[in-house]
Amino acid sequence: MPRDRHKPHGERDKVLIIWRTLTGDLEQDNAVLDTYFTKNRVGDPGPRVRRDYVNGSNNPPNLLQAGDRWKVRPIEEDFP
């Protein structure tokens, strides 16, 4: 996980990797993922996990609310 240059003592951000078996139905795949993020991440101003990686096309960044500090990155972009 990347070192955050703004944190003292070389602390690192915690990440969560979500690897899904994709069904080929983008709407269904994203609905399941949205349910997870809505229950576990949205509205959490200080999550212990700061960065989420998800495989496949996804839309959790659309769920971010003011004050949320988590980020979602496609696995394929950072780990080709």
C-alpha positions in Angstrom: 0.0 0.0 0.0 1.3 3.5 -0.8 3.0 5.5 1.8 1.2 8.7 2.6 3.8 11.5 2.7 1.5 13.6 4.9 1.4 11.0 7.8 4.1 11.0 10.4 6.4 8.0 11.0 5.7 6.4 7.6 2.2 5.2 8.5 0.4 3.5 5.6 -3.2 3.6 4.5 -5.1 0.4 4.9 -6.8 -1.0 1.7 -9.6 -3.4 1.0 -9.6 -5.5 -2.2 -13.0 -6.7 -3.4 -12.7 -9.4 -6.1 -16.0 -10.3 -7.6 -17.1 -13.0 -9.9 -18.7 -10.9 -12.6 -22.0 -12.3 -14.1 -21.8 -10.3 -17.3 -24.9 -8.3 -16.2 -23.3 -4.9 -15.3 -26.4 -3.6 -13.7 -26.7 -6.6 -11.4 -23.0 -6.7 -10.6 -23.1 -3.0 -9.6 -26.3 -3.3 -7.6 -24.7 -6.0 -5.4 -21.5 -3.8 -5.0 -23.6 -0.7 -4.3 -25.5 -2.6 -1.5 -22.2 -3.5 0.2 -20.9 0.1 0.0 -24.2 1.6 1.1 -24.2 -0.7 4.2 -20.6 -0.5 5.1 -18.9 2.6 3.7 -21.3 5.5 2.9 -21.5 8.1 5.6 -18.5 6.7 7.5 -16.3 9.8 8.1 -13.3 7.9 9.5 -13.1 4.4 8.0 -10.1 2.3 9.0 -9.8 1.2 5.4 -9.1 4.3 3.3 -8.8 2.9 -0.2 -10.9 0.1 -1.8 -9.9 -1.7 -5.0 -12.6 -3.4 -7.0 -12.3 -5.5 -10.1 -14.4 -4.8 -13.2 -16.5 -1.8 -14.0 -18.0 -0.2 -10.9 -19.8 2.9 -9.7 -19.2 3.2 -5.9 -17.6 6.7 -6.3 -21.1 7.9 -7.2 -22.2 7.0 -3.7 -19.7 9.2 -2.0 -21.3 11.8 0.3 -19.9 15.0 1.8 -17.4 14.1 4.5 -16.7 10.6 3.3 -12.9 9.9 3.1 -12.7 6.6 1.3 -11.7 6.1 -2.3 -12.5 3.4 -4.8 -10.0 2.4 -7.5 -10.3 -0.1 -10.3 -7.8 -2.9 -9.7 -7.0 -3.1 -13.4 -5.8 0.6 -13.5 -3.3 0.2 -10.6 -2.3 -3.4 -11.1 -2.4 -4.1 -14.9 
